[in-house]
């Protein structure tokens, strides 16, 4: 129950065209207290980030309208205080790592996701970004 109180004020955008993956992430994050916001495409995710308070964005690399890297780049260029972003991909290569780094994604995680690792990354992002705990 402690996690619910600790993370209930934080919203996590989950972006990707695969509803099963979005639902799986939701089912792991919501019991921890996170408010999850789904988006099916990069454009939808960009609109959501511009509209409201998203604390962390999770982006699948492959989406129907653009890549996760492209969505992160647009958010970084057009949002005054962009949230930290996590990129998720089935195919992690050196080239993708470099692209993610250049887009200023915080982390690149491989699919299938290790939910313990995802939780640890989210906790670290929140501590560093919003609680100023290092």
ZAPADREN-860951 format. One line per 3 residues: number of its first residue (from 1); their letters; for each residue x, y, z of C-alpha. Coordinates in nm, 2 decimals. Example, Ala and Ser with C-alpha at 12.3 -4.5 7.8 and 13.67 -1.06 7.14 Angstrom:
// ZAPADREN-860951
1> as> 1.23,-0.45,0.78  1.37,-0.11,0.71
***
This chain:
// ZAPADREN-860951
1> xxx> 0.00,0.00,0.00  0.29,0.24,0.06  0.37,0.25,-0.31
4> xxx> 0.01,0.37,-0.39  0.05,0.67,-0.17  0.40,0.74,-0.30
7> xxx> 0.33,0.73,-0.67  -0.04,0.82,-0.69  0.03,1.18,-0.80
10> xxx> 0.24,1.07,-1.10  0.11,1.01,-1.45  0.27,0.78,-1.70
13> xxx> 0.19,0.80,-2.07  0.20,0.46,-2.24  0.24,0.49,-2.61
16> xxx> 0.22,0.22,-2.87  -0.01,0.07,-3.12  -0.02,-0.28,-2.95
19> xxx> -0.32,-0.26,-2.71  -0.20,-0.58,-2.53  0.14,-0.43,-2.45
22> xxx> -0.03,-0.11,-2.32  -0.27,-0.31,-2.11  0.01,-0.52,-1.97
25> xxx> 0.21,-0.21,-1.87  -0.11,-0.06,-1.71  -0.17,-0.38,-1.51
28> xxx> 0.18,-0.35,-1.36  0.19,0.02,-1.30  -0.16,0.10,-1.17
31> xxx> -0.13,-0.13,-0.86  0.19,0.07,-0.78  -0.03,0.39,-0.77
34> xxx> 0.06,0.54,-1.11  -0.21,0.71,-1.31  -0.16,0.57,-1.66
37> xxx> -0.26,0.74,-1.98  -0.28,0.53,-2.30  -0.20,0.66,-2.65
40> xxx> -0.21,0.45,-2.97  0.02,0.67,-3.18  0.29,0.93,-3.17
43> xxx> 0.06,1.21,-3.27  -0.19,1.12,-3.00  0.09,1.11,-2.74
46> xxx> 0.22,1.45,-2.85  -0.13,1.60,-2.81  -0.16,1.44,-2.46
49> xxx> 0.17,1.57,-2.34  0.10,1.92,-2.47  -0.25,1.92,-2.31
52> xxx> -0.18,1.81,-1.96  0.06,1.70,-1.69  0.24,1.38,-1.79
55> xxx> 0.53,1.30,-1.56  0.70,1.02,-1.76  0.64,0.90,-2.12
58> xxx> 0.69,0.54,-2.23  0.72,0.51,-2.61  0.73,0.20,-2.83
61> xxx> 0.98,0.24,-3.11  0.75,0.12,-3.38  0.42,0.31,-3.41
64> xxx> 0.18,0.36,-3.71  0.26,0.72,-3.77  0.61,0.78,-3.65
67> xxx> 0.88,0.62,-3.44  0.91,0.66,-3.07  1.24,0.85,-3.13
70> xxx> 1.06,1.09,-3.36  0.78,1.14,-3.10  1.03,1.21,-2.83
73> xxx> 1.22,1.46,-3.05  0.90,1.65,-3.13  0.80,1.66,-2.76
76> xxx> 1.15,1.79,-2.67  1.13,2.06,-2.94  0.77,2.18,-2.87
79> xxx> 0.70,2.13,-2.50  0.84,2.39,-2.26  0.90,2.13,-1.98
82> xxx> 0.90,1.79,-2.15  0.87,1.48,-1.93  1.15,1.23,-1.91
85> xxx> 1.09,0.95,-2.17  1.16,0.58,-2.19  1.19,0.42,-2.53
88> xxx> 1.09,0.05,-2.57  1.19,-0.17,-2.86  1.20,-0.54,-2.96
91> xxx> 1.52,-0.47,-3.16  1.79,-0.29,-2.96  2.09,-0.21,-3.18
94> xxx> 2.39,0.03,-3.14  2.23,0.26,-3.40  1.90,0.27,-3.20
97> xxx> 2.09,0.34,-2.88  2.26,0.63,-3.04  1.93,0.76,-3.18
100> xxx> 1.77,0.73,-2.84  2.06,0.91,-2.68  2.05,1.19,-2.94
103> xxx> 1.67,1.23,-2.88  1.75,1.26,-2.51  1.55,0.95,-2.41
106> xxx> 1.63,0.86,-2.06  1.64,0.49,-2.11  1.61,0.23,-2.39
109> xxx> 1.45,-0.09,-2.27  1.43,-0.42,-2.47  1.10,-0.61,-2.52
112> xxx> 0.97,-0.83,-2.38  0.98,-0.59,-2.08  1.12,-0.68,-1.74
115> xxx> 0.85,-0.52,-1.52  1.08,-0.50,-1.22  1.34,-0.31,-1.43
118> xxx> 1.06,-0.08,-1.57  0.95,-0.01,-1.21  1.30,0.07,-1.10
121> xxx> 1.36,0.30,-1.39  1.03,0.49,-1.32  1.11,0.52,-0.96
124> xxx> 1.46,0.66,-1.04  1.31,0.91,-1.29  1.06,1.04,-1.04
127> xxx> 1.32,1.07,-0.77  1.56,1.26,-0.99  1.31,1.47,-1.18
130> xxx> 1.04,1.55,-0.93  1.17,1.48,-0.58  1.53,1.60,-0.64
133> xx> 1.67,1.29,-0.47  1.98,1.15,-0.62
***
